[in-house]
Amino acid sequence: MSWIEQDGALVRTFKTPDFMTAYRLVSAVVEPAEALNHHPDLRFGWGYVEIRLTTHDAGGITEQDHQLAQRIDAAVRPFGL
Ligand SMILES: C[C@H](O)[C@H](O)[C@H]1CNC2=NC(N)=NC(=O)C2=N1
């Protein structure tokens, strides 16, 4: 769902109605990341969130990134974005 491969990472971007929603969406991915001990690279601001998944130890995309992507999809679904 909605992930693209770009420069060795899985990337998903969201448009949000405001900054607080962007912040809350970023906060929603913390628990899945901690659960997998695999962490996204995040950029966010007023109206957007960018999530990049890559395995830094491996220098590219691995199964761990695909697993985290699935968990992030589930965690952000309630936002309806
Ligand atoms: C020691 C610790 O388990 C590693 O540094 C983990 C932490 N989270 C990680 N997250 C990501 N995206 N890539 C990694 O290589 C990685 N390594």
PDB file of the backbone (N, CA, C, O) and the ligand in Angstrom, with CONECT records:
HET    LIG  A 101      17
ATOM      1  N   MET A   1       0.843  -1.186   0.000  1.00  0.00           N
ATOM      2  CA  MET A   1       0.000   0.000   0.000  1.00  0.00           C
ATOM      3  C   MET A   1       0.882   1.241   0.000  1.00  0.00           C
ATOM      4  O   MET A   1       1.581   1.508   0.978  1.00  0.00           O
ATOM      5  N   SER A   2       0.852   2.029  -1.134  1.00  0.00           N
ATOM      6  CA  SER A   2       1.309   3.430  -1.111  1.00  0.00           C
ATOM      7  C   SER A   2       2.789   3.644  -0.836  1.00  0.00           C
ATOM      8  O   SER A   2       3.218   4.781  -0.639  1.00  0.00           O
ATOM      9  N   TRP A   3       3.592   2.556  -0.819  1.00  0.00           N
ATOM     10  CA  TRP A   3       5.032   2.712  -0.639  1.00  0.00           C
ATOM     11  C   TRP A   3       5.714   2.681  -1.997  1.00  0.00           C
ATOM     12  O   TRP A   3       5.335   1.898  -2.868  1.00  0.00           O
ATOM     13  N   ILE A   4       6.708   3.521  -2.177  1.00  0.00           N
ATOM     14  CA  ILE A   4       7.520   3.480  -3.392  1.00  0.00           C
ATOM     15  C   ILE A   4       8.954   3.190  -2.987  1.00  0.00           C
ATOM     16  O   ILE A   4       9.365   3.503  -1.869  1.00  0.00           O
ATOM     17  N   GLU A   5       9.715   2.595  -3.891  1.00  0.00           N
ATOM     18  CA  GLU A   5      11.149   2.420  -3.649  1.00  0.00           C
ATOM     19  C   GLU A   5      11.881   3.617  -4.233  1.00  0.00           C
ATOM     20  O   GLU A   5      11.701   3.966  -5.400  1.00  0.00           O
ATOM     21  N   GLN A   6      12.698   4.232  -3.413  1.00  0.00           N
ATOM     22  CA  GLN A   6      13.409   5.442  -3.859  1.00  0.00           C
ATOM     23  C   GLN A   6      14.755   5.504  -3.150  1.00  0.00           C
ATOM     24  O   GLN A   6      14.817   5.532  -1.921  1.00  0.00           O
ATOM     25  N   ASP A   7      15.827   5.524  -3.927  1.00  0.00           N
ATOM     26  CA  ASP A   7      17.184   5.670  -3.369  1.00  0.00           C
ATOM     27  C   ASP A   7      17.454   4.673  -2.233  1.00  0.00           C
ATOM     28  O   ASP A   7      17.991   5.037  -1.186  1.00  0.00           O
ATOM     29  N   GLY A   8      17.070   3.415  -2.461  1.00  0.00           N
ATOM     30  CA  GLY A   8      17.393   2.361  -1.487  1.00  0.00           C
ATOM     31  C   GLY A   8      16.528   2.370  -0.243  1.00  0.00           C
ATOM     32  O   GLY A   8      16.908   1.813   0.787  1.00  0.00           O
ATOM     33  N   ALA A   9      15.357   3.005  -0.336  1.00  0.00           N
ATOM     34  CA  ALA A   9      14.426   3.021   0.803  1.00  0.00           C
ATOM     35  C   ALA A   9      12.992   2.851   0.314  1.00  0.00           C
ATOM     36  O   ALA A   9      12.661   3.180  -0.825  1.00  0.00           O
ATOM     37  N   LEU A  10      12.154   2.331   1.203  1.00  0.00           N
ATOM     38  CA  LEU A  10      10.704   2.350   0.970  1.00  0.00           C
ATOM     39  C   LEU A  10      10.220   3.696   1.486  1.00  0.00           C
ATOM     40  O   LEU A  10      10.538   4.091   2.608  1.00  0.00           O
ATOM     41  N   VAL A  11       9.452   4.397   0.664  1.00  0.00           N
ATOM     42  CA  VAL A  11       9.025   5.745   1.030  1.00  0.00           C
ATOM     43  C   VAL A  11       7.507   5.866   0.914  1.00  0.00           C
ATOM     44  O   VAL A  11       6.902   5.482  -0.087  1.00  0.00           O
ATOM     45  N   ARG A  12       6.920   6.408   1.966  1.00  0.00           N
ATOM     46  CA  ARG A  12       5.491   6.728   1.938  1.00  0.00           C
ATOM     47  C   ARG A  12       5.331   8.148   2.449  1.00  0.00           C
ATOM     48  O   ARG A  12       5.906   8.517   3.473  1.00  0.00           O
ATOM     49  N   THR A  13       4.549   8.940   1.735  1.00  0.00           N
ATOM     50  CA  THR A  13       4.302  10.315   2.157  1.00  0.00           C
ATOM     51  C   THR A  13       2.809  10.510   2.395  1.00  0.00           C
ATOM     52  O   THR A  13       1.972   9.871   1.757  1.00  0.00           O
ATOM     53  N   PHE A  14       2.502  11.391   3.308  1.00  0.00           N
ATOM     54  CA  PHE A  14       1.129  11.718   3.677  1.00  0.00           C
ATOM     55  C   PHE A  14       0.940  13.227   3.601  1.00  0.00           C
ATOM     56  O   PHE A  14       1.826  13.995   3.976  1.00  0.00           O
ATOM     57  N   LYS A  15      -0.212  13.636   3.118  1.00  0.00           N
ATOM     58  CA  LYS A  15      -0.623  15.027   3.293  1.00  0.00           C
ATOM     59  C   LYS A  15      -1.563  15.076   4.503  1.00  0.00           C
ATOM     60  O   LYS A  15      -2.484  14.267   4.614  1.00  0.00           O
ATOM     61  N   THR A  16      -1.325  16.021   5.396  1.00  0.00           N
ATOM     62  CA  THR A  16      -2.191  16.129   6.581  1.00  0.00           C
ATOM     63  C   THR A  16      -2.840  17.509   6.613  1.00  0.00           C
ATOM     64  O   THR A  16      -2.331  18.453   6.008  1.00  0.00           O
ATOM     65  N   PRO A  17      -3.970  17.624   7.321  1.00  0.00           N
ATOM     66  CA  PRO A  17      -4.685  18.920   7.326  1.00  0.00           C
ATOM     67  C   PRO A  17      -3.970  20.007   8.117  1.00  0.00           C
ATOM     68  O   PRO A  17      -4.243  21.197   7.958  1.00  0.00           O
ATOM     69  N   ASP A  18      -3.022  19.559   8.996  1.00  0.00           N
ATOM     70  CA  ASP A  18      -2.377  20.560   9.847  1.00  0.00           C
ATOM     71  C   ASP A  18      -1.125  19.942  10.481  1.00  0.00           C
ATOM     72  O   ASP A  18      -0.794  18.780  10.244  1.00  0.00           O
ATOM     73  N   PHE A  19      -0.443  20.757  11.294  1.00  0.00           N
ATOM     74  CA  PHE A  19       0.816  20.301  11.900  1.00  0.00           C
ATOM     75  C   PHE A  19       0.571  19.279  13.001  1.00  0.00           C
ATOM     76  O   PHE A  19       1.323  18.314  13.140  1.00  0.00           O
ATOM     77  N   MET A  20      -0.488  19.495  13.786  1.00  0.00           N
ATOM     78  CA  MET A  20      -0.765  18.580  14.904  1.00  0.00           C
ATOM     79  C   MET A  20      -1.061  17.168  14.384  1.00  0.00           C
ATOM     80  O   MET A  20      -0.641  16.187  14.997  1.00  0.00           O
ATOM     81  N   THR A  21      -1.775  17.059  13.267  1.00  0.00           N
ATOM     82  CA  THR A  21      -2.043  15.736  12.704  1.00  0.00           C
ATOM     83  C   THR A  21      -0.751  15.095  12.221  1.00  0.00           C
ATOM     84  O   THR A  21      -0.560  13.890  12.383  1.00  0.00           O
ATOM     85  N   ALA A  22       0.138  15.887  11.629  1.00  0.00           N
ATOM     86  CA  ALA A  22       1.435  15.358  11.205  1.00  0.00           C
ATOM     87  C   ALA A  22       2.200  14.823  12.409  1.00  0.00           C
ATOM     88  O   ALA A  22       2.787  13.742  12.362  1.00  0.00           O
ATOM     89  N   TYR A  23       2.181  15.593  13.476  1.00  0.00           N
ATOM     90  CA  TYR A  23       2.895  15.168  14.696  1.00  0.00           C
ATOM     91  C   TYR A  23       2.292  13.886  15.253  1.00  0.00           C
ATOM     92  O   TYR A  23       3.018  12.970  15.641  1.00  0.00           O
ATOM     93  N   ARG A  24       0.952  13.820  15.292  1.00  0.00           N
ATOM     94  CA  ARG A  24       0.294  12.623  15.834  1.00  0.00           C
ATOM     95  C   ARG A  24       0.556  11.400  14.966  1.00  0.00           C
ATOM     96  O   ARG A  24       0.676  10.285  15.473  1.00  0.00           O
ATOM     97  N   LEU A  25       0.645  11.614  13.644  1.00  0.00           N
ATOM     98  CA  LEU A  25       0.930  10.481  12.753  1.00  0.00           C
ATOM     99  C   LEU A  25       2.352   9.982  12.989  1.00  0.00           C
ATOM    100  O   LEU A  25       2.586   8.774  13.038  1.00  0.00           O
ATOM    101  N   VAL A  26       3.292  10.895  13.134  1.00  0.00           N
ATOM    102  CA  VAL A  26       4.672  10.516  13.447  1.00  0.00           C
ATOM    103  C   VAL A  26       4.702   9.744  14.762  1.00  0.00           C
ATOM    104  O   VAL A  26       5.391   8.731  14.874  1.00  0.00           O
ATOM    105  N   SER A  27       3.962  10.217  15.747  1.00  0.00           N
ATOM    106  CA  SER A  27       3.942   9.547  17.057  1.00  0.00           C
ATOM    107  C   SER A  27       3.379   8.128  16.942  1.00  0.00           C
ATOM    108  O   SER A  27       3.758   7.238  17.703  1.00  0.00           O
ATOM    109  N   ALA A  28       2.479   7.930  15.993  1.00  0.00           N
ATOM    110  CA  ALA A  28       1.826   6.615  15.848  1.00  0.00           C
ATOM    111  C   ALA A  28       2.769   5.553  15.307  1.00  0.00           C
ATOM    112  O   ALA A  28       2.480   4.363  15.430  1.00  0.00           O
ATOM    113  N   VAL A  29       3.881   5.946  14.716  1.00  0.00           N
ATOM    114  CA  VAL A  29       4.785   4.931  14.162  1.00  0.00           C
ATOM    115  C   VAL A  29       5.882   4.548  15.152  1.00  0.00           C
ATOM    116  O   VAL A  29       6.682   3.656  14.869  1.00  0.00           O
ATOM    117  N   VAL A  30       5.929   5.201  16.295  1.00  0.00           N
ATOM    118  CA  VAL A  30       6.994   4.907  17.265  1.00  0.00           C
ATOM    119  C   VAL A  30       6.851   3.509  17.833  1.00  0.00           C
ATOM    120  O   VAL A  30       7.829   2.767  17.919  1.00  0.00           O
ATOM    121  N   GLU A  31       5.620   3.141  18.228  1.00  0.00           N
ATOM    122  CA  GLU A  31       5.430   1.838  18.867  1.00  0.00           C
ATOM    123  C   GLU A  31       5.746   0.683  17.912  1.00  0.00           C
ATOM    124  O   GLU A  31       6.447  -0.244  18.319  1.00  0.00           O
ATOM    125  N   PRO A  32       5.270   0.690  16.673  1.00  0.00           N
ATOM    126  CA  PRO A  32       5.650  -0.392  15.753  1.00  0.00           C
ATOM    127  C   PRO A  32       7.150  -0.451  15.521  1.00  0.00           C
ATOM    128  O   PRO A  32       7.712  -1.539  15.402  1.00  0.00           O
ATOM    129  N   ALA A  33       7.805   0.694  15.456  1.00  0.00           N
ATOM    130  CA  ALA A  33       9.253   0.699  15.257  1.00  0.00           C
ATOM    131  C   ALA A  33       9.967   0.080  16.448  1.00  0.00           C
ATOM    132  O   ALA A  33      10.874  -0.737  16.288  1.00  0.00           O
ATOM    133  N   GLU A  34       9.552   0.475  17.632  1.00  0.00           N
ATOM    134  CA  GLU A  34      10.178  -0.085  18.830  1.00  0.00           C
ATOM    135  C   GLU A  34       9.901  -1.579  18.953  1.00  0.00           C
ATOM    136  O   GLU A  34      10.767  -2.342  19.383  1.00  0.00           O
ATOM    137  N   ALA A  35       8.703  -1.990  18.579  1.00  0.00           N
ATOM    138  CA  ALA A  35       8.346  -3.414  18.672  1.00  0.00           C
ATOM    139  C   ALA A  35       9.264  -4.268  17.807  1.00  0.00           C
ATOM    140  O   ALA A  35       9.607  -5.392  18.176  1.00  0.00           O
ATOM    141  N   LEU A  36       9.660  -3.732  16.659  1.00  0.00           N
ATOM    142  CA  LEU A  36      10.527  -4.473  15.728  1.00  0.00           C
ATOM    143  C   LEU A  36      11.997  -4.120  15.903  1.00  0.00           C
ATOM    144  O   LEU A  36      12.862  -4.700  15.246  1.00  0.00           O
ATOM    145  N   ASN A  37      12.279  -3.167  16.789  1.00  0.00           N
ATOM    146  CA  ASN A  37      13.644  -2.625  16.881  1.00  0.00           C
ATOM    147  C   ASN A  37      14.179  -2.285  15.493  1.00  0.00           C
ATOM    148  O   ASN A  37      15.318  -2.597  15.146  1.00  0.00           O
ATOM    149  N   HIS A  38      13.328  -1.642  14.720  1.00  0.00           N
ATOM    150  CA  HIS A  38      13.688  -1.217  13.373  1.00  0.00           C
ATOM    151  C   HIS A  38      13.027   0.128  13.155  1.00  0.00           C
ATOM    152  O   HIS A  38      11.813   0.249  13.319  1.00  0.00           O
ATOM    153  N   HIS A  39      13.791   1.136  12.791  1.00  0.00           N
ATOM    154  CA  HIS A  39      13.311   2.505  12.931  1.00  0.00           C
ATOM    155  C   HIS A  39      13.268   3.276  11.616  1.00  0.00           C
ATOM    156  O   HIS A  39      14.182   3.188  10.795  1.00  0.00           O
ATOM    157  N   PRO A  40      12.198   4.026  11.437  1.00  0.00           N
ATOM    158  CA  PRO A  40      12.062   4.830  10.207  1.00  0.00           C
ATOM    159  C   PRO A  40      12.870   6.106  10.292  1.00  0.00           C
ATOM    160  O   PRO A  40      13.215   6.576  11.376  1.00  0.00           O
ATOM    161  N   ASP A  41      13.160   6.649   9.144  1.00  0.00           N
ATOM    162  CA  ASP A  41      13.661   8.020   9.061  1.00  0.00           C
ATOM    163  C   ASP A  41      12.462   8.883   8.704  1.00  0.00           C
ATOM    164  O   ASP A  41      11.739   8.605   7.747  1.00  0.00           O
ATOM    165  N   LEU A  42      12.265   9.927   9.485  1.00  0.00           N
ATOM    166  CA  LEU A  42      11.023  10.714   9.412  1.00  0.00           C
ATOM    167  C   LEU A  42      11.329  12.175   9.119  1.00  0.00           C
ATOM    168  O   LEU A  42      12.265  12.763   9.661  1.00  0.00           O
ATOM    169  N   ARG A  43      10.508  12.737   8.246  1.00  0.00           N
ATOM    170  CA  ARG A  43      10.495  14.186   8.071  1.00  0.00           C
ATOM    171  C   ARG A  43       9.040  14.599   8.180  1.00  0.00           C
ATOM    172  O   ARG A  43       8.171  13.961   7.586  1.00  0.00           O
ATOM    173  N   PHE A  44       8.755  15.671   8.937  1.00  0.00           N
ATOM    174  CA  PHE A  44       7.377  16.137   8.962  1.00  0.00           C
ATOM    175  C   PHE A  44       7.343  17.636   9.183  1.00  0.00           C
ATOM    176  O   PHE A  44       8.311  18.244   9.640  1.00  0.00           O
ATOM    177  N   GLY A  45       6.189  18.219   8.841  1.00  0.00           N
ATOM    178  CA  GLY A  45       5.988  19.656   8.992  1.00  0.00           C
ATOM    179  C   GLY A  45       4.511  19.951   8.812  1.00  0.00           C
ATOM    180  O   GLY A  45       3.675  19.048   8.822  1.00  0.00           O
ATOM    181  N   TRP A  46       4.203  21.231   8.647  1.00  0.00           N
ATOM    182  CA  TRP A  46       2.803  21.584   8.505  1.00  0.00           C
ATOM    183  C   TRP A  46       2.271  20.926   7.226  1.00  0.00           C
ATOM    184  O   TRP A  46       2.703  21.273   6.127  1.00  0.00           O
ATOM    185  N   GLY A  47       1.338  19.981   7.366  1.00  0.00           N
ATOM    186  CA  GLY A  47       0.659  19.415   6.207  1.00  0.00           C
ATOM    187  C   GLY A  47       1.288  18.185   5.578  1.00  0.00           C
ATOM    188  O   GLY A  47       0.768  17.672   4.587  1.00  0.00           O
ATOM    189  N   TYR A  48       2.409  17.692   6.135  1.00  0.00           N
ATOM    190  CA  TYR A  48       2.997  16.511   5.493  1.00  0.00           C
ATOM    191  C   TYR A  48       3.808  15.672   6.472  1.00  0.00           C
ATOM    192  O   TYR A  48       4.317  16.162   7.480  1.00  0.00           O
ATOM    193  N   VAL A  49       3.908  14.388   6.135  1.00  0.00           N
ATOM    194  CA  VAL A  49       4.818  13.456   6.811  1.00  0.00           C
ATOM    195  C   VAL A  49       5.460  12.609   5.715  1.00  0.00           C
ATOM    196  O   VAL A  49       4.791  12.106   4.813  1.00  0.00           O
ATOM    197  N   GLU A  50       6.793  12.468   5.826  1.00  0.00           N
ATOM    198  CA  GLU A  50       7.494  11.550   4.922  1.00  0.00           C
ATOM    199  C   GLU A  50       8.143  10.464   5.762  1.00  0.00           C
ATOM    200  O   GLU A  50       8.884  10.763   6.698  1.00  0.00           O
ATOM    201  N   ILE A  51       7.872   9.199   5.435  1.00  0.00           N
ATOM    202  CA  ILE A  51       8.455   8.071   6.159  1.00  0.00           C
ATOM    203  C   ILE A  51       9.361   7.323   5.195  1.00  0.00           C
ATOM    204  O   ILE A  51       8.929   6.918   4.116  1.00  0.00           O
ATOM    205  N   ARG A  52      10.612   7.140   5.584  1.00  0.00           N
ATOM    206  CA  ARG A  52      11.573   6.395   4.771  1.00  0.00           C
ATOM    207  C   ARG A  52      12.048   5.184   5.561  1.00  0.00           C
ATOM    208  O   ARG A  52      12.469   5.310   6.711  1.00  0.00           O
ATOM    209  N   LEU A  53      11.979   4.006   4.938  1.00  0.00           N
ATOM    210  CA  LEU A  53      12.401   2.774   5.604  1.00  0.00           C
ATOM    211  C   LEU A  53      13.569   2.166   4.846  1.00  0.00           C
ATOM    212  O   LEU A  53      13.451   1.828   3.668  1.00  0.00           O
ATOM    213  N   THR A  54      14.684   2.032   5.523  1.00  0.00           N
ATOM    214  CA  THR A  54      15.835   1.339   4.962  1.00  0.00           C
ATOM    215  C   THR A  54      16.586   0.688   6.119  1.00  0.00           C
ATOM    216  O   THR A  54      16.488   1.143   7.259  1.00  0.00           O
ATOM    217  N   THR A  55      17.324  -0.361   5.835  1.00  0.00           N
ATOM    218  CA  THR A  55      18.086  -1.033   6.887  1.00  0.00           C
ATOM    219  C   THR A  55      19.496  -0.482   6.863  1.00  0.00           C
ATOM    220  O   THR A  55      20.299  -0.842   6.003  1.00  0.00           O
ATOM    221  N   HIS A  56      19.792   0.387   7.805  1.00  0.00           N
ATOM    222  CA  HIS A  56      21.078   1.093   7.782  1.00  0.00           C
ATOM    223  C   HIS A  56      22.234   0.101   7.898  1.00  0.00           C
ATOM    224  O   HIS A  56      23.275   0.270   7.263  1.00  0.00           O
ATOM    225  N   ASP A  57      22.037  -0.950   8.729  1.00  0.00           N
ATOM    226  CA  ASP A  57      23.103  -1.949   8.915  1.00  0.00           C
ATOM    227  C   ASP A  57      23.412  -2.683   7.613  1.00  0.00           C
ATOM    228  O   ASP A  57      24.526  -3.175   7.433  1.00  0.00           O
ATOM    229  N   ALA A  58      22.447  -2.761   6.711  1.00  0.00           N
ATOM    230  CA  ALA A  58      22.620  -3.527   5.461  1.00  0.00           C
ATOM    231  C   ALA A  58      22.831  -2.621   4.252  1.00  0.00           C
ATOM    232  O   ALA A  58      23.190  -3.081   3.168  1.00  0.00           O
ATOM    233  N   GLY A  59      22.604  -1.329   4.458  1.00  0.00           N
ATOM    234  CA  GLY A  59      22.798  -0.375   3.357  1.00  0.00           C
ATOM    235  C   GLY A  59      21.726  -0.424   2.293  1.00  0.00           C
ATOM    236  O   GLY A  59      21.956  -0.050   1.143  1.00  0.00           O
ATOM    237  N   GLY A  60      20.540  -0.894   2.688  1.00  0.00           N
ATOM    238  CA  GLY A  60      19.447  -0.911   1.703  1.00  0.00           C
ATOM    239  C   GLY A  60      18.187  -1.512   2.302  1.00  0.00           C
ATOM    240  O   GLY A  60      18.051  -1.665   3.516  1.00  0.00           O
ATOM    241  N   ILE A  61      17.258  -1.851   1.390  1.00  0.00           N
ATOM    242  CA  ILE A  61      15.955  -2.380   1.822  1.00  0.00           C
ATOM    243  C   ILE A  61      16.101  -3.873   2.145  1.00  0.00           C
ATOM    244  O   ILE A  61      16.685  -4.630   1.370  1.00  0.00           O
ATOM    245  N   THR A  62      15.563  -4.284   3.296  1.00  0.00           N
ATOM    246  CA  THR A  62      15.523  -5.697   3.673  1.00  0.00           C
ATOM    247  C   THR A  62      14.097  -6.068   4.081  1.00  0.00           C
ATOM    248  O   THR A  62      13.193  -5.232   4.077  1.00  0.00           O
ATOM    249  N   GLU A  63      13.920  -7.345   4.432  1.00  0.00           N
ATOM    250  CA  GLU A  63      12.609  -7.828   4.873  1.00  0.00           C
ATOM    251  C   GLU A  63      12.122  -7.056   6.084  1.00  0.00           C
ATOM    252  O   GLU A  63      10.917  -6.873   6.259  1.00  0.00           O
ATOM    253  N   GLN A  64      13.045  -6.601   6.924  1.00  0.00           N
ATOM    254  CA  GLN A  64      12.656  -5.835   8.112  1.00  0.00           C
ATOM    255  C   GLN A  64      11.909  -4.556   7.710  1.00  0.00           C
ATOM    256  O   GLN A  64      10.973  -4.140   8.393  1.00  0.00           O
ATOM    257  N   ASP A  65      12.318  -3.949   6.625  1.00  0.00           N
ATOM    258  CA  ASP A  65      11.650  -2.735   6.155  1.00  0.00           C
ATOM    259  C   ASP A  65      10.238  -3.039   5.681  1.00  0.00           C
ATOM    260  O   ASP A  65       9.309  -2.275   5.942  1.00  0.00           O
ATOM    261  N   HIS A  66      10.083  -4.163   4.980  1.00  0.00           N
ATOM    262  CA  HIS A  66       8.741  -4.550   4.522  1.00  0.00           C
ATOM    263  C   HIS A  66       7.839  -4.895   5.713  1.00  0.00           C
ATOM    264  O   HIS A  66       6.648  -4.586   5.711  1.00  0.00           O
ATOM    265  N   GLN A  67       8.423  -5.539   6.725  1.00  0.00           N
ATOM    266  CA  GLN A  67       7.637  -5.857   7.921  1.00  0.00           C
ATOM    267  C   GLN A  67       7.189  -4.576   8.626  1.00  0.00           C
ATOM    268  O   GLN A  67       6.033  -4.447   9.028  1.00  0.00           O
ATOM    269  N   LEU A  68       8.111  -3.642   8.767  1.00  0.00           N
ATOM    270  CA  LEU A  68       7.757  -2.383   9.443  1.00  0.00           C
ATOM    271  C   LEU A  68       6.742  -1.612   8.617  1.00  0.00           C
ATOM    272  O   LEU A  68       5.843  -0.987   9.178  1.00  0.00           O
ATOM    273  N   ALA A  69       6.864  -1.641   7.313  1.00  0.00           N
ATOM    274  CA  ALA A  69       5.908  -0.934   6.449  1.00  0.00           C
ATOM    275  C   ALA A  69       4.496  -1.442   6.688  1.00  0.00           C
ATOM    276  O   ALA A  69       3.549  -0.658   6.759  1.00  0.00           O
ATOM    277  N   GLN A  70       4.357  -2.771   6.813  1.00  0.00           N
ATOM    278  CA  GLN A  70       3.027  -3.342   7.065  1.00  0.00           C
ATOM    279  C   GLN A  70       2.483  -2.883   8.412  1.00  0.00           C
ATOM    280  O   GLN A  70       1.297  -2.575   8.537  1.00  0.00           O
ATOM    281  N   ARG A  71       3.342  -2.840   9.406  1.00  0.00           N
ATOM    282  CA  ARG A  71       2.880  -2.421  10.737  1.00  0.00           C
ATOM    283  C   ARG A  71       2.553  -0.937  10.762  1.00  0.00           C
ATOM    284  O   ARG A  71       1.636  -0.512  11.465  1.00  0.00           O
ATOM    285  N   ILE A  72       3.296  -0.152  10.002  1.00  0.00           N
ATOM    286  CA  ILE A  72       3.000   1.279   9.932  1.00  0.00           C
ATOM    287  C   ILE A  72       1.671   1.487   9.209  1.00  0.00           C
ATOM    288  O   ILE A  72       0.863   2.315   9.629  1.00  0.00           O
ATOM    289  N   ASP A  73       1.439   0.747   8.135  1.00  0.00           N
ATOM    290  CA  ASP A  73       0.154   0.868   7.429  1.00  0.00           C
ATOM    291  C   ASP A  73      -1.004   0.643   8.391  1.00  0.00           C
ATOM    292  O   ASP A  73      -1.996   1.370   8.360  1.00  0.00           O
ATOM    293  N   ALA A  74      -0.873  -0.365   9.244  1.00  0.00           N
ATOM    294  CA  ALA A  74      -1.945  -0.663  10.216  1.00  0.00           C
ATOM    295  C   ALA A  74      -2.069   0.447  11.254  1.00  0.00           C
ATOM    296  O   ALA A  74      -3.175   0.828  11.636  1.00  0.00           O
ATOM    297  N   ALA A  75      -0.939   0.960  11.703  1.00  0.00           N
ATOM    298  CA  ALA A  75      -0.953   1.969  12.781  1.00  0.00           C
ATOM    299  C   ALA A  75      -1.536   3.292  12.321  1.00  0.00           C
ATOM    300  O   ALA A  75      -2.135   4.018  13.114  1.00  0.00           O
ATOM    301  N   VAL A  76      -1.363   3.615  11.029  1.00  0.00           N
ATOM    302  CA  VAL A  76      -1.821   4.927  10.541  1.00  0.00           C
ATOM    303  C   VAL A  76      -3.212   4.861   9.901  1.00  0.00           C
ATOM    304  O   VAL A  76      -3.795   5.894   9.573  1.00  0.00           O
ATOM    305  N   ARG A  77      -3.739   3.655   9.726  1.00  0.00           N
ATOM    306  CA  ARG A  77      -5.055   3.501   9.075  1.00  0.00           C
ATOM    307  C   ARG A  77      -6.142   4.354   9.743  1.00  0.00           C
ATOM    308  O   ARG A  77      -6.959   4.954   9.044  1.00  0.00           O
ATOM    309  N   PRO A  78      -6.166   4.420  11.079  1.00  0.00           N
ATOM    310  CA  PRO A  78      -7.215   5.240  11.712  1.00  0.00           C
ATOM    311  C   PRO A  78      -7.210   6.712  11.298  1.00  0.00           C
ATOM    312  O   PRO A  78      -8.221   7.402  11.433  1.00  0.00           O
ATOM    313  N   PHE A  79      -6.063   7.193  10.792  1.00  0.00           N
ATOM    314  CA  PHE A  79      -6.014   8.599  10.384  1.00  0.00           C
ATOM    315  C   PHE A  79      -6.808   8.825   9.097  1.00  0.00           C
ATOM    316  O   PHE A  79      -7.208   9.949   8.794  1.00  0.00           O
ATOM    317  N   GLY A  80      -7.033   7.744   8.344  1.00  0.00           N
ATOM    318  CA  GLY A  80      -7.825   7.867   7.120  1.00  0.00           C
ATOM    319  C   GLY A  80      -7.188   8.718   6.045  1.00  0.00           C
ATOM    320  O   GLY A  80      -7.882   9.348   5.247  1.00  0.00           O
ATOM    321  N   LEU A  81      -5.850   8.736   6.024  1.00  0.00           N
ATOM    322  CA  LEU A  81      -5.170   9.616   5.037  1.00  0.00           C
ATOM    323  C   LEU A  81      -4.729   8.815   3.834  1.00  0.00           C
ATOM    324  O   LEU A  81      -4.145   9.370   2.903  1.00  0.00           O
TER     325      LEU A  81
HETATM  326  C1  LIG A 101      21.649  -2.025  17.662  1.00  0.00           C
HETATM  327  C2  LIG A 101      20.279  -1.856  16.989  1.00  0.00           C
HETATM  328  O1  LIG A 101      19.564  -3.044  17.065  1.00  0.00           O
HETATM  329  C3  LIG A 101      20.475  -1.537  15.521  1.00  0.00           C
HETATM  330  O2  LIG A 101      21.248  -0.358  15.408  1.00  0.00           O
HETATM  331  C4  LIG A 101      19.146  -1.341  14.766  1.00  0.00           C
HETATM  332  C5  LIG A 101      18.256  -0.252  15.330  1.00  0.00           C
HETATM  333  N1  LIG A 101      17.264   0.184  14.354  1.00  0.00           N
HETATM  334  C6  LIG A 101      17.520   0.143  13.022  1.00  0.00           C
HETATM  335  N2  LIG A 101      16.688   0.728  12.134  1.00  0.00           N
HETATM  336  C7  LIG A 101      16.968   0.744  10.828  1.00  0.00           C
HETATM  337  N3  LIG A 101      16.114   1.339   9.954  1.00  0.00           N
HETATM  338  N4  LIG A 101      18.082   0.182  10.364  1.00  0.00           N
HETATM  339  C8  LIG A 101      18.978  -0.427  11.144  1.00  0.00           C
HETATM  340  O3  LIG A 101      19.998  -0.938  10.655  1.00  0.00           O
HETATM  341  C9  LIG A 101      18.702  -0.488  12.558  1.00  0.00           C
HETATM  342  N5  LIG A 101      19.501  -1.119  13.400  1.00  0.00           N
CONECT  326  327
CONECT  327  326  328  329
CONECT  328  327
CONECT  329  327  330  331
CONECT  330  329
CONECT  331  329  332  342
CONECT  332  331  333
CONECT  333  332  334
CONECT  334  333  335  341
CONECT  335  334  336
CONECT  336  335  337  338
CONECT  337  336
CONECT  338  336  339
CONECT  339  338  340  341
CONECT  340  339
CONECT  341  334  339  342
CONECT  342  331  341
END
